[in-house]
């Protein structure tokens, strides 16, 4: 899929905006996953203690 995009948009194949959006997407994804795991662990121990 990236080869098709590189051929269609040759000038936009390695721009900083696309790289920044990709990094931001991965950071936000792992942040949401981390918050979900932390909330699950907190809820588990909170349920055990009470």
MOPAC internal coordinates of N, CA, C and O (Angstrom, degrees):
PM7 1SCF
backbone

  N    0.0000 0     0.00 0     0.00 0    0    0    0
  C    1.4574 1     0.00 0     0.00 0    1    0    0
  C    1.5286 1   110.60 1     0.00 0    2    1    0
  O    1.2310 1   120.54 1   143.82 1    3    2    1
  N    1.3201 1   116.57 1   -36.18 1    3    2    1
  C    1.4618 1   119.44 1   179.82 1    5    3    2
  C    1.5246 1   111.03 1   -69.74 1    6    5    3
  O    1.2310 1   120.32 1   150.89 1    7    6    5
  N    1.3506 1   116.99 1   -29.11 1    7    6    5
  C    1.4543 1   119.70 1   178.01 1    9    7    6
  C    1.5223 1   110.72 1   -67.11 1   10    9    7
  O    1.2310 1   120.91 1   141.57 1   11   10    9
  N    1.3307 1   115.86 1   -38.43 1   11   10    9
  C    1.4613 1   119.67 1   179.20 1   13   11   10
  C    1.5175 1   110.14 1   -66.21 1   14   13   11
  O    1.2310 1   120.21 1   137.30 1   15   14   13
  N    1.3266 1   117.20 1   -42.70 1   15   14   13
  C    1.4546 1   120.89 1   178.70 1   17   15   14
  C    1.5153 1   111.84 1   -64.97 1   18   17   15
  O    1.2310 1   120.37 1   141.95 1   19   18   17
  N    1.3287 1   116.90 1   -38.05 1   19   18   17
  C    1.4572 1   120.90 1  -179.86 1   21   19   18
  C    1.5303 1   110.63 1   -67.16 1   22   21   19
  O    1.2310 1   120.70 1   147.43 1   23   22   21
  N    1.3566 1   116.26 1   -32.57 1   23   22   21
  C    1.4601 1   118.52 1   179.60 1   25   23   22
  C    1.5211 1   111.02 1   -78.82 1   26   25   23
  O    1.2310 1   120.15 1   144.46 1   27   26   25
  N    1.3005 1   117.33 1   -35.54 1   27   26   25
  C    1.4604 1   119.60 1  -179.94 1   29   27   26
  C    1.5341 1   110.87 1   -74.75 1   30   29   27
  O    1.2310 1   120.48 1   134.66 1   31   30   29
  N    1.3144 1   116.69 1   -45.34 1   31   30   29
  C    1.4634 1   121.05 1  -177.75 1   33   31   30
  C    1.5245 1   108.81 1  -118.58 1   34   33   31
  O    1.2310 1   121.07 1  -100.45 1   35   34   33
  N    1.3300 1   115.55 1    79.55 1   35   34   33
  C    1.4526 1   120.28 1  -173.88 1   37   35   34
  C    1.5273 1   111.32 1   -66.55 1   38   37   35
  O    1.2310 1   119.91 1   145.28 1   39   38   37
  N    1.3218 1   117.77 1   -34.72 1   39   38   37
  C    1.4573 1   120.62 1  -178.29 1   41   39   38
  C    1.5179 1   112.97 1   -76.49 1   42   41   39
  O    1.2310 1   120.55 1   160.11 1   43   42   41
  N    1.3291 1   116.55 1   -19.89 1   43   42   41
  C    1.4582 1   120.37 1  -175.43 1   45   43   42
  C    1.5246 1   112.75 1  -103.52 1   46   45   43
  O    1.2310 1   120.45 1  -167.24 1   47   46   45
  N    1.3298 1   116.75 1    12.76 1   47   46   45
  C    1.4601 1   119.43 1  -173.95 1   49   47   46
  C    1.5304 1   111.50 1   -68.95 1   50   49   47
  O    1.2310 1   120.34 1   144.39 1   51   50   49
  N    1.3338 1   116.96 1   -35.61 1   51   50   49
  C    1.4708 1   119.64 1  -176.92 1   53   51   50
  C    1.5242 1   110.56 1  -134.76 1   54   53   51
  O    1.2310 1   120.15 1  -125.45 1   55   54   53
  N    1.3236 1   117.32 1    54.55 1   55   54   53
  C    1.4583 1   118.34 1   177.35 1   57   55   54
  C    1.5315 1   110.24 1   -92.07 1   58   57   55
  O    1.2310 1   121.08 1   -16.74 1   59   58   57
  N    1.3216 1   115.54 1   163.26 1   59   58   57
  C    1.4722 1   119.96 1  -173.89 1   61   59   58
  C    1.5248 1   111.52 1   -74.57 1   62   61   59
  O    1.2310 1   120.45 1   151.03 1   63   62   61
  N    1.3330 1   116.74 1   -28.97 1   63   62   61
  C    1.4640 1   119.16 1  -179.82 1   65   63   62
  C    1.5325 1   110.92 1   -65.03 1   66   65   63
  O    1.2310 1   120.86 1   135.89 1   67   66   65
  N    1.3326 1   115.96 1   -44.11 1   67   66   65
  C    1.4691 1   119.79 1  -179.98 1   69   67   66
  C    1.5246 1   110.66 1   -65.58 1   70   69   67
  O    1.2310 1   120.50 1   138.78 1   71   70   69
  N    1.3154 1   116.65 1   -41.22 1   71   70   69
  C    1.4625 1   120.37 1   179.02 1   73   71   70
  C    1.5269 1   110.63 1   -65.53 1   74   73   71
  O    1.2310 1   120.16 1   139.81 1   75   74   73
  N    1.3224 1   117.29 1   -40.19 1   75   74   73
  C    1.4620 1   121.57 1   178.88 1   77   75   74
  C    1.5172 1   112.04 1   -65.03 1   78   77   75
  O    1.2310 1   120.56 1   138.64 1   79   78   77
  N    1.3169 1   116.54 1   -41.36 1   79   78   77
  C    1.4602 1   120.25 1   178.57 1   81   79   78
  C    1.5230 1   110.82 1   -66.68 1   82   81   79
  O    1.2310 1   120.42 1   142.85 1   83   82   81
  N    1.3358 1   116.80 1   -37.15 1   83   82   81
  C    1.4574 1   120.28 1   178.67 1   85   83   82
  C    1.5220 1   110.75 1   -65.72 1   86   85   83
  O    1.2310 1   120.43 1   136.29 1   87   86   85
  N    1.3371 1   116.78 1   -43.71 1   87   86   85
  C    1.4651 1   120.28 1   178.80 1   89   87   86
  C    1.5221 1   110.73 1   -65.75 1   90   89   87
  O    1.2310 1   120.56 1   138.90 1   91   90   89
  N    1.3324 1   116.54 1   -41.10 1   91   90   89
  C    1.4654 1   120.61 1   179.60 1   93   91   90
  C    1.5202 1   110.95 1   -63.82 1   94   93   91
  O    1.2310 1   120.53 1   142.35 1   95   94   93
  N    1.3296 1   116.60 1   -37.65 1   95   94   93
  C    1.4594 1   120.29 1   178.77 1   97   95   94
  C    1.5258 1   111.11 1   -65.12 1   98   97   95
  O    1.2310 1   119.86 1   137.04 1   99   98   97
  N    1.3378 1   117.86 1   -42.96 1   99   98   97
  C    1.4643 1   120.72 1   179.69 1  101   99   98
  C    1.5201 1   111.21 1   -68.61 1  102  101   99
  O    1.2310 1   120.36 1   140.88 1  103  102  101
  N    1.3597 1   116.91 1   -39.12 1  103  102  101
  C    1.4641 1   119.91 1   179.12 1  105  103  102
  C    1.5213 1   110.44 1   -64.08 1  106  105  103
  O    1.2310 1   120.53 1   135.26 1  107  106  105
  N    1.3336 1   116.58 1   -44.74 1  107  106  105
  C    1.4643 1   119.72 1  -179.77 1  109  107  106
  C    1.5201 1   111.34 1   -67.36 1  110  109  107
  O    1.2310 1   120.35 1   143.99 1  111  110  109
  N    1.3430 1   116.93 1   -36.01 1  111  110  109
  C    1.4563 1   120.45 1   177.74 1  113  111  110
  C    1.5175 1   111.23 1   -61.66 1  114  113  111
  O    1.2310 1   120.08 1   129.84 1  115  114  113
  N    1.3290 1   117.46 1   -50.16 1  115  114  113
  C    1.4583 1   120.98 1  -178.81 1  117  115  114
  C    1.5257 1   111.26 1   -69.70 1  118  117  115
  O    1.2310 1   120.41 1   150.71 1  119  118  117
  N    1.3546 1   116.83 1   -29.29 1  119  118  117
  C    1.4612 1   119.36 1   176.25 1  121  119  118
  C    1.5287 1   110.15 1   -66.33 1  122  121  119
  O    1.2310 1   120.30 1   137.28 1  123  122  121
  N    1.3247 1   117.04 1   -42.72 1  123  122  121
  C    1.4637 1   120.89 1   178.54 1  125  123  122
  C    1.5264 1   110.63 1   -66.22 1  126  125  123
  O    1.2310 1   120.35 1   138.22 1  127  126  125
  N    1.3405 1   116.93 1   -41.78 1  127  126  125
  C    1.4676 1   120.88 1   178.03 1  129  127  126
  C    1.5268 1   110.08 1   -62.95 1  130  129  127
  O    1.2310 1   120.47 1   135.21 1  131  130  129
  N    1.3227 1   116.70 1   -44.79 1  131  130  129
  C    1.4648 1   121.01 1  -179.94 1  133  131  130
  C    1.5202 1   112.34 1   -63.67 1  134  133  131
  O    1.2310 1   120.66 1   138.96 1  135  134  133
  N    1.3306 1   116.35 1   -41.04 1  135  134  133
  C    1.4584 1   119.69 1   177.79 1  137  135  134
  C    1.5251 1   110.98 1   -66.43 1  138  137  135
  O    1.2310 1   120.26 1   142.33 1  139  138  137
  N    1.3216 1   117.11 1   -37.67 1  139  138  137
  C    1.4623 1   120.33 1   178.32 1  141  139  138
  C    1.5192 1   111.80 1   -65.40 1  142  141  139
  O    1.2310 1   120.41 1   137.24 1  143  142  141
  N    1.3240 1   116.83 1   -42.76 1  143  142  141
  C    1.4623 1   120.61 1   178.34 1  145  143  142
  C    1.5283 1   110.34 1   -66.15 1  146  145  143
  O    1.2310 1   120.36 1   137.61 1  147  146  145
  N    1.3255 1   116.91 1   -42.39 1  147  146  145
  C    1.4650 1   120.63 1   179.69 1  149  147  146
  C    1.5265 1   110.74 1   -63.52 1  150  149  147
  O    1.2310 1   120.63 1   138.94 1  151  150  149
  N    1.3261 1   116.40 1   -41.06 1  151  150  149
  C    1.4636 1   119.79 1   178.60 1  153  151  150
  C    1.5272 1   110.99 1   -66.73 1  154  153  151
  O    1.2310 1   120.40 1   142.67 1  155  154  153
  N    1.3302 1   116.84 1   -37.33 1  155  154  153
  C    1.4584 1   120.04 1   178.52 1  157  155  154
  C    1.5194 1   112.18 1   -66.77 1  158  157  155
  O    1.2310 1   120.24 1   136.54 1  159  158  157
  N    1.3294 1   117.15 1   -43.46 1  159  158  157
  C    1.4607 1   121.29 1   178.41 1  161  159  158
  C    1.5277 1   110.39 1   -65.61 1  162  161  159
  O    1.2310 1   120.86 1   138.00 1  163  162  161
  N    1.3439 1   115.96 1   -42.00 1  163  162  161
  C    1.4688 1   119.47 1   178.08 1  165  163  162
  C    1.5254 1   110.84 1   -62.80 1  166  165  163
  O    1.2310 1   120.16 1   135.71 1  167  166  165
  N    1.3139 1   117.29 1   -44.29 1  167  166  165
  C    1.4653 1   120.52 1   178.92 1  169  167  166
  C    1.5291 1   111.86 1   -64.37 1  170  169  167
  O    1.2310 1   120.64 1   144.33 1  171  170  169
  N    1.3137 1   116.39 1   -35.67 1  171  170  169
  C    1.4657 1   120.68 1   179.48 1  173  171  170
  C    1.5249 1   110.71 1   -64.75 1  174  173  171
  O    1.2310 1   120.51 1   129.93 1  175  174  173
  N    1.3392 1   116.64 1   -50.07 1  175  174  173
  C    1.4657 1   119.51 1  -179.49 1  177  175  174
  C    1.5171 1   112.14 1   -70.63 1  178  177  175
  O    1.2310 1   120.49 1   148.83 1  179  178  177
  N    1.3415 1   116.67 1   -31.17 1  179  178  177
  C    1.4778 1   120.01 1   177.45 1  181  179  178
  C    1.5362 1   109.54 1   -68.15 1  182  181  179
  O    1.2310 1   121.07 1   143.20 1  183  182  181
  N    1.3440 1   115.55 1   -36.80 1  183  182  181
  C    1.4538 1   118.72 1   177.24 1  185  183  182
  C    1.5238 1   111.83 1   -70.37 1  186  185  183
  O    1.2310 1   119.74 1   146.03 1  187  186  185
  N    1.3160 1   118.09 1   -33.97 1  187  186  185
  C    1.4598 1   121.10 1   177.50 1  189  187  186
  C    1.5212 1   111.48 1   -68.80 1  190  189  187
  O    1.2310 1   120.70 1   140.30 1  191  190  189
  N    1.3264 1   116.26 1   -39.70 1  191  190  189
  C    1.4667 1   119.51 1  -175.51 1  193  191  190
  C    1.5139 1   111.82 1   -72.72 1  194  193  191
  O    1.2310 1   120.48 1   153.34 1  195  194  193
  N    1.3381 1   116.69 1   -26.66 1  195  194  193
  C    1.4704 1   119.29 1  -179.19 1  197  195  194
  C    1.5208 1   110.64 1  -112.61 1  198  197  195
  O    1.2310 1   120.10 1   180.00 1  199  198  197

